[in-house]
Amino acid sequence: MRVGIFGGTFDPVHYGHLRAVEEVREAYSLDRVYFVPAYIPPHKQTKKITDYDFRLKMLKAAIRNNRYLRLSDMEIRRKGVSYTIDTIKAFERRFGEIYFIVGLDAFLEIDTWHRYTELFSHTNFIIMERPVKAGVNEGVRGKDIFPREVRGEITEYDRESFQHKSGKRIYIYRVTPLDISSTLIRTCIKSGKSIRYLVPSPVERIIGEKMLYLNGAI
């Protein structure tokens, strides 16, 4: 079984997440993709995020009708700060060969992740190219996308993929550029603007019923 893993805060989940994962799943013939919402995101410990139960409920509603997409509550069961390396190893023990799906903007900051050098030995990566973010991923190509600490362990496999010394592969895939973000959605809600067609209807309904994102920081 070819299993993909897609982690994040999902505050809230939106069509940008869903469409990108659907395209990656199809392109790499993944049998299943697990959405793994972070319980306590390491990079957002000082930022107010929506209660985990609400984020989980929105994700369940968003993927309910797609038989290829699953939800994992692994990180809340583990408690504490949600470190990617722990999640990756748990999935590896269960499924063997796994594919970690991540946006290029996040991958360019992977050297700030907990024990990040270990990740390359435990999972394949599928790095999604999204709309260029000025000053962040503009013009970054080839082995320059890798942190210096692991760059020497990476060889270019072909025009769209690399290989780590462990044998794990790193693929670059360009997804449809839907410039939607959770921040945009929260901003719209606080401004009283519609979020229709930015999120699935069941997610929009939950947000309205629970009156999420009306208060607090964006």
Backbone as JSON Lines, residues from 0, in Angstrom:
{"i":0,"aa":"M","n":[0.84,-1.19,0.0],"ca":[0.0,0.0,0.0],"c":[0.88,1.25,0.0]}
{"i":1,"aa":"R","n":[0.55,2.19,-0.89],"ca":[1.28,3.46,-0.97],"c":[0.49,4.5,-0.19]}
{"i":2,"aa":"V","n":[1.06,4.94,0.93],"ca":[0.34,5.81,1.87],"c":[0.99,7.19,1.94]}
{"i":3,"aa":"G","n":[0.15,8.22,1.77],"ca":[0.61,9.59,1.92],"c":[0.21,10.15,3.26]}
{"i":4,"aa":"I","n":[0.99,11.12,3.75],"ca":[0.7,11.79,5.02],"c":[0.73,13.28,4.78]}
{"i":5,"aa":"F","n":[-0.31,13.96,5.23],"ca":[-0.4,15.4,5.06],"c":[-0.74,16.02,6.41]}
{"i":6,"aa":"G","n":[0.24,16.68,7.0],"ca":[0.04,17.28,8.32],"c":[-0.17,18.78,8.25]}
{"i":7,"aa":"G","n":[-0.67,19.34,9.33],"ca":[-0.86,20.78,9.38],"c":[-1.77,21.17,10.51]}
{"i":8,"aa":"T","n":[-2.0,22.46,10.64],"ca":[-2.9,22.95,11.67],"c":[-4.35,22.85,11.21]}
{"i":9,"aa":"F","n":[-4.58,23.11,9.92],"ca":[-5.93,23.04,9.34],"c":[-6.91,23.89,10.14]}
{"i":10,"aa":"D","n":[-6.63,25.18,10.16],"ca":[-7.39,26.1,11.01],"c":[-7.96,27.28,10.2]}
{"i":11,"aa":"P","n":[-8.92,27.01,9.28],"ca":[-9.58,25.74,8.99],"c":[-9.03,25.08,7.74]}
{"i":12,"aa":"V","n":[-9.45,23.83,7.5],"ca":[-9.16,23.14,6.25],"c":[-9.91,23.86,5.13]}
{"i":13,"aa":"H","n":[-9.34,23.88,3.92],"ca":[-9.98,24.59,2.8],"c":[-9.7,23.88,1.49]}
{"i":14,"aa":"Y","n":[-10.27,24.42,0.42],"ca":[-10.13,23.78,-0.89],"c":[-8.69,23.77,-1.4]}
{"i":15,"aa":"G","n":[-7.87,24.69,-0.96],"ca":[-6.46,24.66,-1.34],"c":[-5.79,23.39,-0.86]}
{"i":16,"aa":"H","n":[-6.07,23.01,0.4],"ca":[-5.55,21.75,0.95],"c":[-6.08,20.56,0.16]}
{"i":17,"aa":"L","n":[-7.38,20.53,-0.02],"ca":[-8.05,19.36,-0.57],"c":[-7.68,19.11,-2.02]}
{"i":18,"aa":"R","n":[-7.67,20.18,-2.82],"ca":[-7.37,19.99,-4.24],"c":[-5.91,19.58,-4.44]}
{"i":19,"aa":"A","n":[-5.01,20.18,-3.67],"ca":[-3.58,19.83,-3.79],"c":[-3.36,18.36,-3.46]}
{"i":20,"aa":"V","n":[-3.97,17.88,-2.39],"ca":[-3.8,16.49,-1.98],"c":[-4.41,15.54,-3.01]}
{"i":21,"aa":"E","n":[-5.55,15.92,-3.57],"ca":[-6.18,15.08,-4.58],"c":[-5.29,14.94,-5.81]}
{"i":22,"aa":"E","n":[-4.67,16.03,-6.22],"ca":[-3.78,15.98,-7.38],"c":[-2.54,15.13,-7.1]}
{"i":23,"aa":"V","n":[-1.98,15.27,-5.92],"ca":[-0.8,14.49,-5.55],"c":[-1.16,13.01,-5.45]}
{"i":24,"aa":"R","n":[-2.27,12.7,-4.82],"ca":[-2.71,11.31,-4.69],"c":[-2.82,10.64,-6.05]}
{"i":25,"aa":"E","n":[-3.43,11.35,-6.99],"ca":[-3.63,10.79,-8.32],"c":[-2.3,10.66,-9.07]}
{"i":26,"aa":"A","n":[-1.46,11.69,-8.99],"ca":[-0.2,11.69,-9.74],"c":[0.75,10.59,-9.28]}
{"i":27,"aa":"Y","n":[0.75,10.27,-7.98],"ca":[1.69,9.29,-7.44],"c":[1.01,7.96,-7.07]}
{"i":28,"aa":"S","n":[-0.22,7.78,-7.54],"ca":[-0.96,6.53,-7.34],"c":[-0.97,6.1,-5.87]}
{"i":29,"aa":"L","n":[-1.26,7.06,-4.99],"ca":[-1.32,6.75,-3.56],"c":[-2.66,6.07,-3.26]}
{"i":30,"aa":"D","n":[-2.6,4.99,-2.51],"ca":[-3.82,4.25,-2.18],"c":[-4.63,4.96,-1.1]}
{"i":31,"aa":"R","n":[-3.93,5.76,-0.3],"ca":[-4.59,6.42,0.82],"c":[-3.74,7.61,1.24]}
{"i":32,"aa":"V","n":[-4.41,8.69,1.63],"ca":[-3.7,9.84,2.2],"c":[-4.33,10.17,3.55]}
{"i":33,"aa":"Y","n":[-3.49,10.23,4.57],"ca":[-3.96,10.57,5.91],"c":[-3.73,12.05,6.2]}
{"i":34,"aa":"F","n":[-4.78,12.75,6.59],"ca":[-4.66,14.1,7.13],"c":[-4.35,13.95,8.61]}
{"i":35,"aa":"V","n":[-3.3,14.63,9.06],"ca":[-2.88,14.52,10.46],"c":[-2.85,15.92,11.07]}
{"i":36,"aa":"P","n":[-3.95,16.34,11.71],"ca":[-3.96,17.67,12.34],"c":[-3.06,17.71,13.56]}
{"i":37,"aa":"A","n":[-2.26,18.75,13.66],"ca":[-1.34,18.9,14.79],"c":[-2.12,19.23,16.06]}
{"i":38,"aa":"Y","n":[-1.74,18.59,17.15],"ca":[-2.38,18.89,18.44],"c":[-1.84,20.21,18.99]}
{"i":39,"aa":"I","n":[-0.53,20.27,19.17],"ca":[0.13,21.53,19.55],"c":[1.25,21.76,18.54]}
{"i":40,"aa":"P","n":[1.02,22.58,17.51],"ca":[2.05,22.81,16.49],"c":[3.28,23.47,17.1]}
{"i":41,"aa":"P","n":[4.47,22.92,16.89],"ca":[5.69,23.47,17.5],"c":[5.94,24.93,17.16]}
{"i":42,"aa":"H","n":[5.61,25.34,15.94],"ca":[5.9,26.71,15.51],"c":[4.8,27.69,15.9]}
{"i":43,"aa":"K","n":[3.74,27.19,16.55],"ca":[2.61,28.06,16.88],"c":[2.22,27.97,18.35]}
{"i":44,"aa":"Q","n":[3.19,27.61,19.19],"ca":[2.87,27.43,20.61],"c":[2.46,28.73,21.29]}
{"i":45,"aa":"T","n":[2.9,29.85,20.74],"ca":[2.55,31.14,21.34],"c":[1.37,31.79,20.63]}
{"i":46,"aa":"K","n":[0.83,31.12,19.63],"ca":[-0.28,31.67,18.85],"c":[-1.55,30.93,19.19]}
{"i":47,"aa":"K","n":[-2.65,31.68,19.33],"ca":[-3.92,31.06,19.64],"c":[-4.44,30.31,18.41]}
{"i":48,"aa":"I","n":[-4.74,29.03,18.57],"ca":[-5.33,28.26,17.49],"c":[-6.65,27.67,17.97]}
{"i":49,"aa":"T","n":[-7.49,27.3,17.04],"ca":[-8.81,26.77,17.36],"c":[-8.69,25.43,18.07]}
{"i":50,"aa":"D","n":[-9.61,25.18,18.97],"ca":[-9.62,23.94,19.72],"c":[-9.51,22.74,18.78]}
{"i":51,"aa":"Y","n":[-8.73,21.76,19.19],"ca":[-8.46,20.59,18.35],"c":[-9.75,19.9,17.9]}
{"i":52,"aa":"D","n":[-10.71,19.76,18.8],"ca":[-11.95,19.06,18.47],"c":[-12.69,19.71,17.31]}
{"i":53,"aa":"F","n":[-12.68,21.04,17.26],"ca":[-13.34,21.74,16.16],"c":[-12.59,21.54,14.85]}
{"i":54,"aa":"R","n":[-11.25,21.59,14.91],"ca":[-10.46,21.39,13.69],"c":[-10.64,19.96,13.17]}
{"i":55,"aa":"L","n":[-10.72,19.01,14.09],"ca":[-10.94,17.61,13.72],"c":[-12.31,17.43,13.08]}
{"i":56,"aa":"K","n":[-13.32,18.07,13.66],"ca":[-14.68,17.96,13.14],"c":[-14.77,18.53,11.74]}
{"i":57,"aa":"M","n":[-14.1,19.66,11.49],"ca":[-14.12,20.25,10.15],"c":[-13.43,19.36,9.14]}
{"i":58,"aa":"L","n":[-12.32,18.75,9.53],"ca":[-11.61,17.85,8.63],"c":[-12.45,16.62,8.29]}
{"i":59,"aa":"K","n":[-13.1,16.04,9.29],"ca":[-13.96,14.89,9.04],"c":[-15.03,15.23,8.03]}
{"i":60,"aa":"A","n":[-15.64,16.39,8.2],"ca":[-16.7,16.81,7.28],"c":[-16.16,17.05,5.88]}
{"i":61,"aa":"A","n":[-14.95,17.57,5.78],"ca":[-14.37,17.93,4.48],"c":[-14.02,16.7,3.63]}
{"i":62,"aa":"I","n":[-13.58,15.62,4.27],"ca":[-13.08,14.46,3.51],"c":[-14.04,13.28,3.52]}
{"i":63,"aa":"R","n":[-15.19,13.46,4.1],"ca":[-16.13,12.35,4.33],"c":[-16.47,11.58,3.06]}
{"i":64,"aa":"N","n":[-16.6,12.27,1.94],"ca":[-17.07,11.62,0.72],"c":[-15.94,11.2,-0.22]}
{"i":65,"aa":"N","n":[-14.7,11.22,0.25],"ca":[-13.57,10.79,-0.58],"c":[-12.97,9.52,0.03]}
{"i":66,"aa":"R","n":[-13.14,8.39,-0.64],"ca":[-12.73,7.11,-0.06],"c":[-11.22,6.96,0.05]}
{"i":67,"aa":"Y","n":[-10.47,7.84,-0.61],"ca":[-9.01,7.76,-0.56],"c":[-8.42,8.55,0.6]}
{"i":68,"aa":"L","n":[-9.21,9.43,1.2],"ca":[-8.69,10.3,2.25],"c":[-9.14,9.81,3.62]}
{"i":69,"aa":"R","n":[-8.2,9.82,4.56],"ca":[-8.48,9.38,5.92],"c":[-8.0,10.44,6.91]}
{"i":70,"aa":"L","n":[-8.45,10.3,8.13],"ca":[-8.09,11.23,9.19],"c":[-7.39,10.47,10.3]}
{"i":71,"aa":"S","n":[-6.29,11.01,10.81],"ca":[-5.58,10.39,11.92],"c":[-5.55,11.36,13.11]}
{"i":72,"aa":"D","n":[-6.0,10.87,14.27],"ca":[-5.94,11.68,15.49],"c":[-4.73,11.29,16.33]}
{"i":73,"aa":"M","n":[-3.72,10.75,15.66],"ca":[-2.51,10.27,16.33],"c":[-1.89,11.3,17.26]}
{"i":74,"aa":"E","n":[-1.86,12.56,16.81],"ca":[-1.13,13.56,17.58],"c":[-1.85,13.99,18.85]}
{"i":75,"aa":"I","n":[-3.18,13.91,18.87],"ca":[-3.87,14.21,20.13],"c":[-3.74,13.02,21.09]}
{"i":76,"aa":"R","n":[-3.72,11.8,20.52],"ca":[-3.55,10.62,21.4],"c":[-2.15,10.59,22.01]}
{"i":77,"aa":"R","n":[-1.18,11.14,21.27],"ca":[0.19,11.17,21.79],"c":[0.38,12.29,22.8]}
{"i":78,"aa":"K","n":[-0.48,13.33,22.69],"ca":[-0.42,14.51,23.57],"c":[0.89,15.28,23.37]}
{"i":79,"aa":"G","n":[1.0,16.39,24.05],"ca":[2.22,17.19,23.97],"c":[2.4,17.87,22.63]}
{"i":80,"aa":"V","n":[3.58,18.41,22.41],"ca":[3.91,19.1,21.16],"c":[3.97,18.08,20.03]}
{"i":81,"aa":"S","n":[3.42,18.46,18.87],"ca":[3.33,17.55,17.73],"c":[4.59,17.63,16.86]}
{"i":82,"aa":"Y","n":[5.5,16.7,17.04],"ca":[6.71,16.69,16.24],"c":[6.55,15.73,15.05]}
{"i":83,"aa":"T","n":[6.9,16.21,13.88],"ca":[6.73,15.44,12.65],"c":[7.52,14.14,12.68]}
{"i":84,"aa":"I","n":[8.71,14.15,13.24],"ca":[9.53,12.95,13.25],"c":[8.84,11.81,13.98]}
{"i":85,"aa":"D","n":[8.12,12.1,15.06],"ca":[7.41,11.06,15.81],"c":[6.26,10.49,14.99]}
{"i":86,"aa":"T","n":[5.55,11.38,14.29],"ca":[4.43,10.95,13.45],"c":[4.92,10.09,12.29]}
{"i":87,"aa":"I","n":[5.99,10.54,11.65],"ca":[6.56,9.8,10.52],"c":[6.97,8.39,10.94]}
{"i":88,"aa":"K","n":[7.65,8.27,12.05],"ca":[8.12,6.95,12.5],"c":[6.95,6.03,12.84]}
{"i":89,"aa":"A","n":[5.88,6.6,13.4],"ca":[4.71,5.79,13.73],"c":[4.05,5.26,12.46]}
{"i":90,"aa":"F","n":[3.93,6.1,11.44],"ca":[3.36,5.65,10.17],"c":[4.27,4.64,9.47]}
{"i":91,"aa":"E","n":[5.57,4.86,9.58],"ca":[6.53,3.95,8.96],"c":[6.42,2.56,9.57]}
{"i":92,"aa":"R","n":[6.27,2.49,10.89],"ca":[6.13,1.2,11.56],"c":[4.87,0.48,11.09]}
{"i":93,"aa":"R","n":[3.84,1.23,10.81],"ca":[2.56,0.63,10.42],"c":[2.52,0.25,8.94]}
{"i":94,"aa":"F","n":[3.03,1.12,8.08],"ca":[2.84,0.93,6.64],"c":[4.13,0.64,5.86]}
{"i":95,"aa":"G","n":[5.27,0.9,6.43],"ca":[6.53,0.7,5.7],"c":[6.85,1.91,4.84]}
{"i":96,"aa":"E","n":[6.65,1.79,3.54],"ca":[6.96,2.89,2.61],"c":[5.89,3.97,2.68]}
{"i":97,"aa":"I","n":[6.3,5.19,3.02],"ca":[5.33,6.28,3.15],"c":[5.82,7.51,2.39]}
{"i":98,"aa":"Y","n":[4.88,8.42,2.13],"ca":[5.16,9.63,1.36],"c":[4.63,10.83,2.15]}
{"i":99,"aa":"F","n":[5.54,11.7,2.56],"ca":[5.17,12.88,3.34],"c":[4.93,14.04,2.38]}
{"i":100,"aa":"I","n":[3.72,14.56,2.38],"ca":[3.31,15.63,1.47],"c":[3.46,16.97,2.17]}
{"i":101,"aa":"V","n":[4.16,17.89,1.52],"ca":[4.44,19.18,2.17],"c":[4.59,20.25,1.1]}
{"i":102,"aa":"G","n":[4.15,21.47,1.43],"ca":[4.31,22.58,0.5],"c":[5.76,23.05,0.46]}
{"i":103,"aa":"L","n":[6.16,23.61,-0.68],"ca":[7.54,24.07,-0.82],"c":[7.89,25.14,0.21]}
{"i":104,"aa":"D","n":[6.95,26.05,0.48],"ca":[7.23,27.1,1.45],"c":[7.56,26.53,2.82]}
{"i":105,"aa":"A","n":[6.83,25.47,3.23],"ca":[7.11,24.83,4.52],"c":[8.43,24.05,4.45]}
{"i":106,"aa":"F","n":[8.68,23.38,3.33],"ca":[9.9,22.58,3.2],"c":[11.14,23.47,3.29]}
{"i":107,"aa":"L","n":[11.06,24.68,2.79],"ca":[12.21,25.59,2.84],"c":[12.56,25.99,4.27]}
{"i":108,"aa":"E","n":[11.67,25.7,5.21],"ca":[11.94,25.99,6.62],"c":[12.15,24.72,7.43]}
{"i":109,"aa":"I","n":[12.39,23.6,6.74],"ca":[12.48,22.31,7.43],"c":[13.64,22.26,8.41]}
{"i":110,"aa":"D","n":[14.64,23.1,8.21],"ca":[15.78,23.09,9.14],"c":[15.41,23.66,10.51]}
{"i":111,"aa":"T","n":[14.19,24.18,10.66],"ca":[13.73,24.65,11.97],"c":[12.9,23.57,12.68]}
{"i":112,"aa":"W","n":[12.69,22.43,12.02],"ca":[11.88,21.36,12.59],"c":[12.72,20.49,13.54]}
{"i":113,"aa":"H","n":[12.07,19.89,14.5],"ca":[12.69,19.04,15.5],"c":[13.32,17.81,14.83]}
{"i":114,"aa":"R","n":[14.63,17.6,15.01],"ca":[15.35,16.43,14.48],"c":[15.08,16.22,12.99]}
{"i":115,"aa":"Y","n":[15.11,17.33,12.24],"ca":[14.7,17.28,10.84],"c":[15.61,16.4,9.98]}
{"i":116,"aa":"T","n":[16.89,16.29,10.31],"ca":[17.79,15.5,9.46],"c":[17.39,14.02,9.42]}
{"i":117,"aa":"E","n":[16.72,13.56,10.48],"ca":[16.29,12.16,10.52],"c":[15.16,11.86,9.56]}
{"i":118,"aa":"L","n":[14.37,12.87,9.24],"ca":[13.19,12.66,8.39],"c":[13.55,12.03,7.06]}
{"i":119,"aa":"F","n":[14.67,12.43,6.49],"ca":[15.04,12.0,5.14],"c":[15.35,10.5,5.07]}
{"i":120,"aa":"S","n":[15.58,9.88,6.22],"ca":[15.86,8.44,6.24],"c":[14.61,7.6,6.5]}
{"i":121,"aa":"H","n":[13.49,8.27,6.81],"ca":[12.29,7.53,7.22],"c":[11.09,7.72,6.3]}
{"i":122,"aa":"T","n":[11.15,8.67,5.37],"ca":[10.01,8.9,4.49],"c":[10.46,9.45,3.15]}
{"i":123,"aa":"N","n":[9.68,9.14,2.12],"ca":[9.81,9.86,0.86],"c":[9.08,11.19,1.03]}
{"i":124,"aa":"F","n":[9.49,12.17,0.28],"ca":[8.82,13.48,0.3],"c":[8.15,13.73,-1.05]}
{"i":125,"aa":"I","n":[6.98,14.34,-1.01],"ca":[6.37,14.93,-2.19],"c":[6.19,16.41,-1.87]}
{"i":126,"aa":"I","n":[7.01,17.23,-2.51],"ca":[7.01,18.66,-2.24],"c":[6.14,19.36,-3.28]}
{"i":127,"aa":"M","n":[5.11,20.04,-2.81],"ca":[4.17,20.7,-3.7],"c":[4.61,22.12,-3.99]}
{"i":128,"aa":"E","n":[4.76,22.41,-5.26],"ca":[5.03,23.78,-5.68],"c":[3.69,24.5,-5.79]}
{"i":129,"aa":"R","n":[3.57,25.6,-5.08],"ca":[2.35,26.4,-5.09],"c":[2.68,27.77,-5.65]}
{"i":130,"aa":"P","n":[1.71,28.7,-5.63],"ca":[2.03,30.05,-6.11],"c":[3.28,30.61,-5.44]}
{"i":131,"aa":"V","n":[4.16,31.21,-6.22],"ca":[5.41,31.76,-5.7],"c":[5.12,32.81,-4.64]}
{"i":132,"aa":"K","n":[5.8,32.68,-3.5],"ca":[5.68,33.66,-2.43],"c":[6.92,34.55,-2.48]}
{"i":133,"aa":"A","n":[6.7,35.79,-2.82],"ca":[7.8,36.73,-3.03],"c":[8.76,36.72,-1.85]}
{"i":134,"aa":"G","n":[10.05,36.56,-2.16],"ca":[11.07,36.61,-1.13],"c":[11.24,35.33,-0.37]}
{"i":135,"aa":"V","n":[10.4,34.3,-0.64],"ca":[10.51,33.04,0.09],"c":[10.95,31.92,-0.84]}
{"i":136,"aa":"N","n":[10.12,31.59,-1.82],"ca":[10.51,30.49,-2.71],"c":[10.75,30.94,-4.14]}
{"i":137,"aa":"E","n":[10.88,32.23,-4.32],"ca":[11.09,32.75,-5.66],"c":[12.51,32.41,-6.13]}
{"i":138,"aa":"G","n":[12.59,31.67,-7.24],"ca":[13.89,31.36,-7.83],"c":[14.66,30.25,-7.13]}
{"i":139,"aa":"V","n":[14.06,29.6,-6.12],"ca":[14.75,28.52,-5.42],"c":[14.53,27.22,-6.2]}
{"i":140,"aa":"R","n":[15.61,26.61,-6.66],"ca":[15.5,25.41,-7.48],"c":[16.64,24.44,-7.16]}
{"i":141,"aa":"G","n":[16.51,23.23,-7.7],"ca":[17.57,22.24,-7.55],"c":[17.87,21.92,-6.09]}
{"i":142,"aa":"K","n":[19.13,21.61,-5.83],"ca":[19.53,21.2,-4.48],"c":[19.5,22.36,-3.48]}
{"i":143,"aa":"D","n":[19.3,23.58,-3.98],"ca":[19.22,24.72,-3.08],"c":[18.01,24.65,-2.16]}
{"i":144,"aa":"I","n":[17.02,23.82,-2.48],"ca":[15.85,23.73,-1.61],"c":[16.17,22.96,-0.33]}
{"i":145,"aa":"F","n":[17.3,22.26,-0.29],"ca":[17.65,21.44,0.87],"c":[18.55,22.23,1.84]}
{"i":146,"aa":"P","n":[18.39,22.01,3.13],"ca":[19.28,22.63,4.11],"c":[20.72,22.19,3.87]}
{"i":147,"aa":"R","n":[21.67,23.03,4.21],"ca":[23.08,22.72,3.98],"c":[23.49,21.43,4.69]}
{"i":148,"aa":"E","n":[22.9,21.16,5.85],"ca":[23.3,19.99,6.64],"c":[23.01,18.67,5.92]}
{"i":149,"aa":"V","n":[22.04,18.66,5.03],"ca":[21.71,17.4,4.35],"c":[22.01,17.46,2.85]}
{"i":150,"aa":"R","n":[22.41,18.61,2.36],"ca":[22.59,18.79,0.92],"c":[23.62,17.79,0.35]}
{"i":151,"aa":"G","n":[24.64,17.49,1.13],"ca":[25.66,16.56,0.68],"c":[25.17,15.12,0.62]}
{"i":152,"aa":"E","n":[24.02,14.83,1.23],"ca":[23.47,13.49,1.24],"c":[22.44,13.29,0.12]}
{"i":153,"aa":"I","n":[22.25,14.34,-0.67],"ca":[21.21,14.34,-1.71],"c":[21.85,14.3,-3.09]}
{"i":154,"aa":"T","n":[21.31,13.45,-3.96],"ca":[21.75,13.45,-5.36],"c":[20.54,13.7,-6.24]}
{"i":155,"aa":"E","n":[20.78,14.37,-7.37],"ca":[19.69,14.66,-8.29],"c":[19.39,13.4,-9.09]}
{"i":156,"aa":"Y","n":[18.14,12.96,-9.0],"ca":[17.74,11.71,-9.65],"c":[17.3,11.97,-11.1]}
{"i":157,"aa":"D","n":[16.44,12.95,-11.27],"ca":[16.05,13.41,-12.6],"c":[15.58,14.85,-12.45]}
{"i":158,"aa":"R","n":[14.91,15.39,-13.46],"ca":[14.55,16.81,-13.42],"c":[13.55,17.13,-12.32]}
{"i":159,"aa":"E","n":[12.78,16.15,-11.88],"ca":[11.71,16.42,-10.91],"c":[11.85,15.62,-9.62]}
{"i":160,"aa":"S","n":[13.0,15.01,-9.39],"ca":[13.15,14.27,-8.14],"c":[14.61,14.15,-7.73]}
{"i":161,"aa":"F","n":[14.8,13.86,-6.45],"ca":[16.12,13.7,-5.85],"c":[16.11,12.4,-5.05]}
{"i":162,"aa":"Q","n":[17.3,11.97,-4.64],"ca":[17.4,10.78,-3.8],"c":[18.34,11.04,-2.64]}
{"i":163,"aa":"H","n":[17.87,10.65,-1.45],"ca":[18.68,10.73,-0.24],"c":[19.59,9.51,-0.18]}
{"i":164,"aa":"K","n":[20.67,9.59,0.55],"ca":[21.61,8.47,0.65],"c":[20.95,7.21,1.22]}
{"i":165,"aa":"S","n":[19.84,7.38,1.93],"ca":[19.11,6.25,2.49],"c":[18.32,5.49,1.43]}
{"i":166,"aa":"G","n":[18.18,6.11,0.25],"ca":[17.38,5.52,-0.81],"c":[16.0,6.15,-0.93]}
{"i":167,"aa":"K","n":[15.62,6.94,0.06],"ca":[14.33,7.63,0.0],"c":[14.36,8.7,-1.08]}
{"i":168,"aa":"R","n":[13.22,8.91,-1.7],"ca":[13.13,9.85,-2.81],"c":[12.43,11.14,-2.37]}
{"i":169,"aa":"I","n":[12.77,12.22,-3.04],"ca":[12.15,13.52,-2.83],"c":[11.65,14.0,-4.18]}
{"i":170,"aa":"Y","n":[10.33,14.11,-4.3],"ca":[9.71,14.5,-5.56],"c":[9.22,15.94,-5.51]}
{"i":171,"aa":"I","n":[9.31,16.62,-6.62],"ca":[8.77,17.98,-6.75],"c":[7.56,17.9,-7.67]}
{"i":172,"aa":"Y","n":[6.42,18.4,-7.21],"ca":[5.21,18.31,-8.03],"c":[4.48,19.65,-8.01]}
{"i":173,"aa":"R","n":[4.14,20.13,-9.18],"ca":[3.43,21.41,-9.29],"c":[1.93,21.19,-9.26]}
{"i":174,"aa":"V","n":[1.29,21.73,-8.25],"ca":[-0.16,21.59,-8.12],"c":[-0.85,22.82,-8.71]}
{"i":175,"aa":"T","n":[-2.15,22.69,-8.95],"ca":[-2.94,23.81,-9.44],"c":[-2.84,24.97,-8.45]}
{"i":176,"aa":"P","n":[-2.47,26.16,-8.92],"ca":[-2.23,27.29,-8.01],"c":[-3.51,27.95,-7.49]}
{"i":177,"aa":"L","n":[-4.13,27.31,-6.49],"ca":[-5.26,27.92,-5.8],"c":[-4.72,28.73,-4.64]}
{"i":178,"aa":"D","n":[-4.76,30.03,-4.77],"ca":[-4.15,30.89,-3.75],"c":[-5.13,31.13,-2.6]}
{"i":179,"aa":"I","n":[-5.38,30.07,-1.85],"ca":[-6.29,30.11,-0.7],"c":[-5.48,29.76,0.54]}
{"i":180,"aa":"S","n":[-5.74,30.45,1.62],"ca":[-5.04,30.15,2.87],"c":[-6.01,30.22,4.03]}
{"i":181,"aa":"S","n":[-5.67,29.56,5.12],"ca":[-6.49,29.62,6.33],"c":[-6.54,31.05,6.87]}
{"i":182,"aa":"T","n":[-5.43,31.77,6.72],"ca":[-5.4,33.16,7.17],"c":[-6.41,34.01,6.39]}
{"i":183,"aa":"L","n":[-6.47,33.8,5.08],"ca":[-7.44,34.52,4.25],"c":[-8.86,34.25,4.72]}
{"i":184,"aa":"I","n":[-9.15,32.99,5.03],"ca":[-10.5,32.63,5.45],"c":[-10.84,33.27,6.79]}
{"i":185,"aa":"R","n":[-9.9,33.23,7.74],"ca":[-10.16,33.85,9.04],"c":[-10.35,35.36,8.9]}
{"i":186,"aa":"T","n":[-9.58,35.97,8.0],"ca":[-9.71,37.42,7.77],"c":[-11.08,37.75,7.19]}
{"i":187,"aa":"C","n":[-11.54,36.93,6.23],"ca":[-12.86,37.15,5.65],"c":[-13.95,37.08,6.71]}
{"i":188,"aa":"I","n":[-13.86,36.08,7.58],"ca":[-14.88,35.9,8.62],"c":[-14.9,37.1,9.56]}
{"i":189,"aa":"K","n":[-13.74,37.53,10.0],"ca":[-13.67,38.68,10.91],"c":[-14.18,39.95,10.25]}
{"i":190,"aa":"S","n":[-14.06,40.02,8.91],"ca":[-14.51,41.2,8.18],"c":[-15.96,41.1,7.73]}
{"i":191,"aa":"G","n":[-16.6,39.98,8.05],"ca":[-17.99,39.8,7.68],"c":[-18.19,39.42,6.21]}
{"i":192,"aa":"K","n":[-17.13,38.94,5.56],"ca":[-17.21,38.57,4.15],"c":[-17.51,37.08,3.99]}
{"i":193,"aa":"S","n":[-18.06,36.73,2.84],"ca":[-18.4,35.35,2.55],"c":[-17.15,34.48,2.38]}
{"i":194,"aa":"I","n":[-17.25,33.23,2.85],"ca":[-16.18,32.24,2.61],"c":[-16.69,31.12,1.71]}
{"i":195,"aa":"R","n":[-17.83,31.33,1.1],"ca":[-18.38,30.33,0.18],"c":[-17.4,30.09,-0.96]}
{"i":196,"aa":"Y","n":[-17.22,28.82,-1.33],"ca":[-16.3,28.37,-2.38],"c":[-14.82,28.45,-1.99]}
{"i":197,"aa":"L","n":[-14.54,28.85,-0.75],"ca":[-13.18,28.76,-0.23],"c":[-13.02,27.49,0.61]}
{"i":198,"aa":"V","n":[-14.12,27.08,1.23],"ca":[-14.15,25.86,2.03],"c":[-15.35,25.03,1.61]}
{"i":199,"aa":"P","n":[-15.33,23.71,1.85],"ca":[-16.5,22.88,1.56],"c":[-17.71,23.35,2.37]}
{"i":200,"aa":"S","n":[-18.89,23.14,1.82],"ca":[-20.12,23.6,2.49],"c":[-20.26,23.07,3.91]}
{"i":201,"aa":"P","n":[-19.94,21.78,4.18],"ca":[-20.06,21.3,5.57],"c":[-19.12,22.03,6.53]}
{"i":202,"aa":"V","n":[-17.94,22.42,6.04],"ca":[-17.0,23.17,6.87],"c":[-17.54,24.57,7.14]}
{"i":203,"aa":"E","n":[-18.07,25.19,6.1],"ca":[-18.68,26.52,6.26],"c":[-19.81,26.47,7.28]}
{"i":204,"aa":"R","n":[-20.59,25.4,7.25],"ca":[-21.71,25.25,8.17],"c":[-21.22,25.12,9.61]}
{"i":205,"aa":"I","n":[-20.19,24.33,9.83],"ca":[-19.64,24.17,11.18],"c":[-19.11,25.49,11.7]}
{"i":206,"aa":"I","n":[-18.39,26.21,10.85],"ca":[-17.84,27.52,11.25],"c":[-18.96,28.45,11.68]}
{"i":207,"aa":"G","n":[-20.06,28.45,10.91],"ca":[-21.19,29.31,11.25],"c":[-21.89,28.9,12.52]}
{"i":208,"aa":"E","n":[-22.12,27.59,12.67],"ca":[-22.82,27.09,13.85],"c":[-22.03,27.32,15.13]}
{"i":209,"aa":"K","n":[-20.72,27.15,15.06],"ca":[-19.88,27.29,16.25],"c":[-19.34,28.71,16.4]}
{"i":210,"aa":"M","n":[-19.66,29.57,15.44],"ca":[-19.22,30.98,15.46],"c":[-17.71,31.08,15.6]}
{"i":211,"aa":"L","n":[-17.01,30.28,14.82],"ca":[-15.55,30.26,14.87],"c":[-14.96,31.46,14.14]}
{"i":212,"aa":"Y","n":[-13.8,31.9,14.61],"ca":[-12.96,32.92,13.97],"c":[-13.55,34.34,14.01]}
{"i":213,"aa":"L","n":[-14.59,34.54,14.79],"ca":[-15.15,35.89,14.89],"c":[-14.32,36.76,15.82]}
{"i":214,"aa":"N","n":[-13.67,36.13,16.78],"ca":[-12.85,36.86,17.74],"c":[-11.42,36.32,17.73]}
{"i":215,"aa":"G","n":[-10.53,37.05,18.35],"ca":[-9.16,36.61,18.48],"c":[-8.29,37.04,17.32]}
{"i":216,"aa":"A","n":[-7.02,36.67,17.4],"ca":[-6.05,37.07,16.39],"c":[-6.27,36.3,15.1]}
{"i":217,"aa":"I","n":[-5.88,36.91,14.0],"ca":[-5.97,36.26,12.7],"c":[-4.73,35.41,12.47]}
